[in-house]
Amino acid sequence: MKYIFPFLALLLFLSACDSGPDLAQLCSDNPDICEEFSEDNWCRQERKDTAFARFNLNQTGADKQKADLLLAYEDYANCMDHASKIEHIKLKHKKAVRVDNYLKAKEKINELSTQTINSLHPELLYYHWSRYLDKAALGKFLNLEGTAQLETPQSQYNLATYYVKKDLNKTLELLFHALELYKPEQKIDPEIFKTLTTIYTDKKEFKQAYVWLKILGLYAPEDETFSKSSLNQMAKGYQLNQEFLDRVAASTLEKIKTGSFVSPRR
């Protein structure tokens, strides 16, 4: 859908969604990418992520970028689905715009899913199993275990989600190995921290659970899973040395962010 207002207004709007100039330049050079979804004040980060994912796919045409775009579309669709449920008394057209954006994102997901159904890329194999219960894709994904193709943080985490109900020790090893594989300043998936917190809580290893929940709070304080009150309640309820564990968490996160983390299960 093409915007009816001047292109300068488009750039100003998109620049407001981003703290740097990169998105504005991308939109200037590739207006079709930034016009994929209609203007809305919600889901700005998710919309920005889809724009960059589409741009990266246009540059490479590679399956890795197709997997990234699928996930970006999913995040945007989920955000728009939530936003579309918010009623505006004076601006009822907002709901229609958000529903339309949600449906467009779902259509894009379906199109790209169909295009990649025969891909052998590990992230797409996992995607088709986890979203569509494609057992053939799962078999091919598991056959790659132990190979260089799965030596990425995302694939190690994906593998961990398969084993989480089958082998907790192996799951922990995979999660820690995923953290070992992050390069300096690479964006970390907070789901790893959340999964570690859940596993250690279930195992009643509350010192470890506290550390990983604290790491989640340090890395992604806006995450809805995290709350300071939960940390304080855990420390108080299980008589944990909160000051010491906070230092452990900060040190551990710094190692992960700088690419020097070593799995404690080696």
C-alpha positions as CSV (number, residue, x, y, z in Angstrom):
1,M,0.0,0.0,0.0
2,K,1.4,3.4,-1.0
3,Y,1.2,6.3,1.3
4,I,-0.7,9.3,0.2
5,F,1.3,11.9,2.2
6,P,4.6,13.3,1.0
7,F,7.7,11.1,1.1
8,L,9.4,13.6,3.5
9,A,6.6,12.9,6.0
10,L,7.3,9.2,5.6
11,L,11.0,9.7,6.4
12,L,10.2,11.8,9.4
13,F,7.8,9.2,10.8
14,L,10.3,6.4,10.3
15,S,13.1,8.4,11.7
16,A,11.1,8.8,14.9
17,C,11.0,5.0,15.1
18,D,14.8,4.8,15.1
19,S,17.5,6.6,17.1
20,G,20.0,6.5,14.3
21,P,20.0,7.5,10.6
22,D,20.4,4.0,9.2
23,L,16.7,3.3,8.9
24,A,16.0,6.6,7.2
25,Q,18.7,5.9,4.6
26,L,17.3,2.4,4.0
27,C,13.9,3.9,3.4
28,S,15.2,6.6,1.2
29,D,16.9,4.0,-1.0
30,N,14.2,1.3,-0.7
31,P,10.8,3.0,-0.2
32,D,8.9,-0.2,-1.1
33,I,10.3,-1.9,2.0
34,C,9.2,0.8,4.3
35,E,5.8,1.0,2.7
36,E,5.0,-2.6,3.3
37,F,2.8,-1.8,6.4
38,S,0.6,1.2,7.0
39,E,1.7,3.9,9.5
40,D,1.0,3.2,13.2
41,N,2.5,4.4,16.4
42,W,2.6,0.9,17.8
43,C,5.2,-1.9,17.1
44,R,7.8,0.5,15.9
45,Q,10.8,-1.7,16.8
46,E,9.1,-4.8,15.2
47,R,8.4,-2.8,12.1
48,K,12.0,-1.6,11.9
49,D,13.2,-5.2,12.3
50,T,11.1,-6.4,9.4
51,A,12.4,-3.6,7.2
52,F,16.0,-4.5,7.9
53,A,15.3,-8.2,7.5
54,R,13.7,-7.6,4.1
55,F,16.6,-5.4,3.1
56,N,19.1,-8.1,4.2
57,L,17.2,-10.8,2.2
58,N,17.2,-8.6,-0.8
59,Q,20.9,-8.3,-0.6
60,T,21.7,-12.0,-0.2
61,G,18.7,-14.1,-1.2
62,A,20.0,-16.6,1.3
63,D,18.0,-19.0,3.4
64,K,19.4,-17.6,6.6
65,Q,17.9,-14.2,5.8
66,K,14.6,-15.9,4.9
67,A,14.5,-17.4,8.4
68,D,15.3,-14.1,10.0
69,L,12.5,-12.4,8.0
70,L,10.0,-15.1,9.0
71,L,10.8,-14.4,12.7
72,A,10.6,-10.7,12.2
73,Y,7.2,-11.0,10.5
74,E,6.0,-13.2,13.4
75,D,7.1,-10.7,16.0
76,Y,5.4,-7.9,14.1
77,A,2.2,-9.9,13.6
78,N,2.1,-10.8,17.3
79,C,2.6,-7.1,18.3
80,M,0.0,-5.9,15.8
81,D,-2.5,-8.6,17.0
82,H,-2.1,-7.2,20.5
83,A,-2.4,-3.6,19.4
84,S,-5.5,-4.3,17.3
85,K,-7.3,-5.3,20.5
86,I,-6.9,-1.8,21.9
87,E,-10.0,0.2,21.4
88,H,-9.8,3.9,20.4
89,I,-12.8,6.0,21.2
90,K,-12.0,8.9,18.9
91,L,-9.7,7.1,16.4
92,K,-11.6,4.0,15.5
93,H,-9.7,3.8,12.2
94,K,-6.6,2.8,14.1
95,K,-8.1,-0.6,14.8
96,A,-8.8,-1.1,11.1
97,V,-5.2,-0.1,10.2
98,R,-3.8,-2.5,12.8
99,V,-6.0,-5.4,11.8
100,D,-4.9,-4.8,8.2
101,N,-1.2,-4.7,9.1
102,Y,-1.7,-7.9,11.1
103,L,-3.4,-9.7,8.2
104,K,-0.7,-8.5,5.8
105,A,2.0,-9.9,8.1
106,K,0.3,-13.2,8.4
107,E,0.0,-13.3,4.6
108,K,3.7,-12.6,4.3
109,I,4.5,-15.4,6.7
110,N,2.4,-17.9,4.7
111,E,4.0,-16.9,1.5
112,L,7.6,-17.2,2.8
113,S,6.7,-20.5,4.6
114,T,5.5,-22.0,1.3
115,Q,8.7,-20.8,-0.5
116,T,11.0,-22.4,2.1
117,I,9.2,-25.7,2.7
118,N,12.0,-27.6,1.0
119,S,14.9,-25.7,2.4
120,L,17.7,-27.6,4.2
121,H,18.9,-24.7,6.2
122,P,18.8,-25.7,9.9
123,E,16.9,-22.6,11.1
124,L,14.2,-23.2,8.4
125,L,14.0,-26.9,9.2
126,Y,13.4,-26.0,12.8
127,Y,10.9,-23.4,11.8
128,H,8.8,-25.8,9.8
129,W,8.8,-28.4,12.6
130,S,8.1,-25.9,15.4
131,R,5.3,-24.1,13.5
132,Y,3.8,-26.7,11.3
133,L,4.8,-30.0,13.0
134,D,6.7,-31.1,9.9
135,K,8.3,-34.3,11.2
136,A,10.4,-34.7,8.0
137,A,11.9,-31.3,8.7
138,L,12.6,-32.3,12.3
139,G,14.4,-35.5,11.3
140,K,16.6,-33.5,8.9
141,F,17.3,-30.9,11.6
142,L,18.2,-33.6,14.2
143,N,20.5,-35.3,11.7
144,L,22.6,-32.1,11.7
145,E,23.3,-32.4,15.4
146,G,27.0,-32.4,16.1
147,T,27.9,-30.8,12.7
148,A,29.3,-27.4,12.0
149,Q,25.9,-26.3,10.6
150,L,24.4,-26.2,14.1
151,E,27.3,-24.3,15.6
152,T,25.4,-21.1,16.0
153,P,23.6,-19.7,19.1
154,Q,20.2,-19.9,17.4
155,S,20.5,-23.5,16.3
156,Q,21.9,-24.6,19.7
157,Y,18.9,-22.9,21.4
158,N,16.5,-24.5,18.9
159,L,18.1,-27.9,19.6
160,A,17.7,-27.2,23.3
161,T,13.9,-26.6,22.9
162,Y,13.6,-30.1,21.4
163,Y,15.4,-31.8,24.3
164,V,13.9,-29.7,27.1
165,K,11.2,-32.3,27.8
166,K,13.5,-35.3,27.2
167,D,16.9,-34.6,28.8
168,L,17.4,-31.6,31.1
169,N,21.2,-32.1,31.4
170,K,21.6,-32.1,27.7
171,T,19.3,-29.1,27.4
172,L,21.5,-27.2,29.9
173,E,24.7,-28.1,27.9
174,L,23.1,-26.9,24.7
175,L,22.0,-23.6,26.3
176,F,25.4,-22.9,27.8
177,H,27.0,-23.8,24.5
178,A,24.7,-21.3,22.7
179,L,26.0,-18.6,25.1
180,E,29.6,-19.7,24.4
181,L,29.0,-19.1,20.7
182,Y,27.9,-15.5,20.9
183,K,30.4,-13.1,19.4
184,P,31.2,-9.7,21.1
185,E,28.3,-7.3,21.0
186,Q,26.1,-9.8,19.1
187,K,22.4,-9.5,20.1
188,I,21.6,-12.2,22.6
189,D,18.3,-14.1,22.7
190,P,16.7,-13.4,26.1
191,E,14.8,-16.7,25.8
192,I,18.0,-18.5,26.7
193,F,18.1,-16.6,30.1
194,K,14.4,-17.3,30.7
195,T,14.8,-21.0,29.9
196,L,17.7,-21.3,32.2
197,T,15.8,-19.6,35.0
198,T,12.8,-21.9,34.5
199,I,15.0,-25.1,34.5
200,Y,16.9,-24.2,37.6
201,T,13.7,-23.1,39.4
202,D,12.1,-26.5,38.6
203,K,15.3,-28.2,39.8
204,K,15.0,-26.1,43.0
205,E,18.5,-24.8,42.4
206,F,17.5,-21.3,43.5
207,K,21.0,-19.7,43.5
208,Q,21.3,-20.5,39.8
209,A,17.7,-19.5,39.1
210,Y,18.3,-16.2,40.8
211,V,21.5,-15.5,38.8
212,W,19.9,-16.2,35.4
213,L,16.8,-14.2,36.3
214,K,19.1,-11.3,37.3
215,I,21.0,-11.6,34.0
216,L,17.7,-11.4,32.2
217,G,16.9,-8.2,34.1
218,L,20.3,-6.7,33.4
219,Y,20.1,-7.5,29.7
220,A,16.4,-7.0,29.0
221,P,14.9,-5.1,31.9
222,E,11.8,-4.4,29.8
223,D,11.0,-8.1,29.4
224,E,7.6,-9.0,30.9
225,T,9.1,-12.1,32.5
226,F,11.4,-10.0,34.7
227,S,10.5,-8.1,37.8
228,K,12.6,-6.8,40.7
229,S,10.0,-8.0,43.1
230,S,10.5,-11.6,41.9
231,L,14.2,-11.4,42.5
232,N,13.7,-9.9,45.9
233,Q,11.1,-12.5,46.9
234,M,13.4,-15.3,45.7
235,A,16.4,-14.0,47.6
236,K,14.3,-13.5,50.8
237,G,12.4,-16.8,50.5
238,Y,15.5,-18.9,50.0
239,Q,17.9,-16.8,52.1
240,L,20.2,-16.1,49.2
241,N,23.2,-13.7,49.4
242,Q,21.7,-11.2,47.0
243,E,24.7,-8.9,46.8
244,F,27.1,-11.7,45.9
245,L,24.7,-13.3,43.4
246,D,24.2,-9.9,41.7
247,R,28.0,-9.6,41.2
248,V,28.1,-13.1,39.8
249,A,25.2,-12.2,37.4
250,A,26.9,-9.0,36.2
251,S,30.2,-10.8,35.7
252,T,28.6,-13.7,33.8
253,L,26.7,-11.3,31.5
254,E,29.8,-9.3,30.7
255,K,31.6,-12.5,29.7
256,I,28.7,-13.5,27.4
257,K,28.6,-10.1,25.8
258,T,32.4,-10.0,25.2
259,G,32.5,-13.6,23.8
260,S,34.5,-15.0,26.7
261,F,31.8,-17.1,28.4
262,V,32.8,-20.7,29.2
263,S,30.1,-23.3,30.0
264,P,30.2,-24.3,33.7
265,R,29.3,-27.9,32.6
266,R,32.5,-28.6,30.9
